[in-house]
Amino acid sequence: MTDELIPYPTDPVSLFKEWLAEADKSENVNPTAMALATADASGVPSVRMVLLKHVDERGFSFYTNSESRKGIEISQNPRASLCFYWKSLLREVRVDGPVSNVGQEEADDYFATRTRGSQIGAWASKQSRPL
């Protein structure tokens, strides 16, 4: 490993997928964990950890409750930053850009992959609200 920066790749998504595969082999924790930073309409930032569910030429996909703080912030200010950190590789990847919803069919397909208990928890959850 060197401390040199690599040149900007011509296909950053393919490079990311290669690095994610490397991280999958070497990380003790989930390599799809990423920090998601959003900001509300007035620009007040917030950050939390979420899981990457898919990456392709359209972008990086994660799923969330639209009524959660992050869902509300994304609807008010549809831009975000992601940060992956893979300690075992001494590698960090940052992604900045616009955020948009996946289609209803894609969201339903993802929801169907979740365990029944996870589906019930997602449906019943009052995310980001005080208990």
C-alpha positions as CSV (number, residue, x, y, z in Angstrom):
1,M,0.0,0.0,0.0
2,T,1.2,3.5,-0.8
3,D,0.2,6.9,0.3
4,E,-0.1,8.1,-3.3
5,L,-3.4,9.3,-4.7
6,I,-4.6,7.3,-7.7
7,P,-5.5,9.2,-10.9
8,Y,-9.2,9.9,-11.4
9,P,-10.7,6.7,-12.8
10,T,-12.5,6.8,-16.2
11,D,-15.1,4.4,-14.6
12,P,-15.4,5.3,-10.9
13,V,-18.4,2.9,-10.4
14,S,-16.3,-0.1,-11.6
15,L,-13.4,0.9,-9.4
16,F,-15.8,1.3,-6.4
17,K,-17.1,-2.2,-7.0
18,E,-13.6,-3.6,-7.1
19,W,-12.8,-1.8,-3.8
20,L,-16.0,-2.9,-2.2
21,A,-15.2,-6.6,-3.1
22,E,-11.7,-6.1,-1.5
23,A,-13.3,-4.6,1.6
24,D,-15.8,-7.5,1.7
25,K,-12.9,-9.9,2.1
26,S,-10.9,-7.9,4.6
27,E,-13.3,-6.0,6.8
28,N,-14.4,-7.3,10.2
29,V,-17.6,-5.2,10.0
30,N,-20.1,-4.7,7.2
31,P,-18.2,-3.0,4.3
32,T,-21.5,-1.7,2.9
33,A,-21.9,0.6,6.0
34,M,-21.7,4.2,5.0
35,A,-22.1,7.5,6.6
36,L,-25.0,9.4,5.0
37,A,-24.9,13.2,5.4
38,T,-27.9,15.3,4.6
39,A,-29.1,18.8,5.5
40,D,-32.5,20.3,6.2
41,A,-34.0,23.1,4.2
42,S,-32.1,25.7,6.2
43,G,-28.8,23.9,5.7
44,V,-28.4,22.3,9.2
45,P,-26.5,19.1,8.6
46,S,-27.0,15.6,10.1
47,V,-25.2,12.4,9.5
48,R,-25.9,8.7,10.3
49,M,-24.8,5.3,9.3
50,V,-26.9,3.4,6.7
51,L,-26.2,0.4,4.5
52,L,-25.5,0.5,0.7
53,K,-28.0,-1.8,-1.0
54,H,-26.9,-1.5,-4.6
55,V,-24.5,0.4,-6.8
56,D,-24.6,0.8,-10.6
57,E,-24.3,3.5,-13.3
58,R,-27.4,5.2,-11.8
59,G,-25.8,5.7,-8.5
60,F,-25.6,4.4,-4.9
61,S,-28.9,3.0,-3.5
62,F,-30.0,2.8,0.1
63,Y,-33.5,2.5,1.5
64,T,-35.1,4.6,4.3
65,N,-38.4,5.6,5.7
66,S,-39.6,8.8,4.0
67,E,-40.9,10.0,7.3
68,S,-37.6,9.7,9.1
69,R,-35.4,12.7,9.7
70,K,-33.2,11.7,6.7
71,G,-36.2,11.2,4.5
72,I,-37.6,14.6,5.4
73,E,-34.3,16.3,4.9
74,I,-33.8,14.6,1.5
75,S,-37.3,15.8,0.4
76,Q,-36.4,19.4,1.5
77,N,-32.8,19.4,0.1
78,P,-32.3,16.5,-2.3
79,R,-28.4,16.4,-2.1
80,A,-26.3,14.2,0.1
81,S,-22.8,12.9,0.8
82,L,-21.8,9.3,1.5
83,C,-18.6,8.2,3.1
84,F,-17.3,4.6,3.2
85,Y,-14.3,3.9,5.5
86,W,-12.5,0.6,5.2
87,K,-9.9,0.5,8.0
88,S,-8.4,-2.8,6.9
89,L,-7.5,-1.3,3.5
90,L,-6.7,2.2,4.8
91,R,-9.2,3.4,2.2
92,E,-12.0,6.0,2.3
93,V,-14.4,6.8,-0.5
94,R,-16.6,9.9,-0.6
95,V,-19.6,10.4,-2.9
96,D,-21.4,13.7,-3.2
97,G,-24.5,14.4,-5.4
98,P,-28.2,14.6,-5.9
99,V,-30.6,12.1,-4.3
100,S,-33.7,10.8,-5.9
101,N,-36.2,8.1,-5.1
102,V,-36.1,4.7,-6.8
103,G,-39.4,3.7,-8.5
104,Q,-42.2,2.1,-6.5
105,E,-41.6,-1.3,-8.1
106,E,-37.9,-1.3,-7.1
107,A,-38.8,-0.2,-3.6
108,D,-41.4,-3.0,-3.3
109,D,-39.0,-5.6,-4.6
110,Y,-36.4,-4.6,-2.0
111,F,-39.1,-4.6,0.8
112,A,-40.0,-8.2,-0.3
113,T,-36.4,-9.3,0.3
114,R,-36.6,-8.3,4.0
115,T,-37.5,-10.8,6.7
116,R,-41.1,-10.7,7.9
117,G,-40.0,-9.3,11.3
118,S,-38.0,-6.6,9.6
119,Q,-41.0,-5.7,7.4
120,I,-43.3,-5.5,10.4
121,G,-40.7,-3.4,12.2
122,A,-40.4,-1.0,9.3
123,W,-44.1,-0.7,8.9
124,A,-44.7,-0.1,12.7
125,S,-41.7,2.2,13.3
126,K,-42.1,5.8,14.1
127,Q,-38.6,6.6,13.0
128,S,-36.8,9.6,14.4
129,R,-39.6,10.3,16.9
130,P,-39.0,10.3,20.6
131,L,-40.2,7.2,22.4
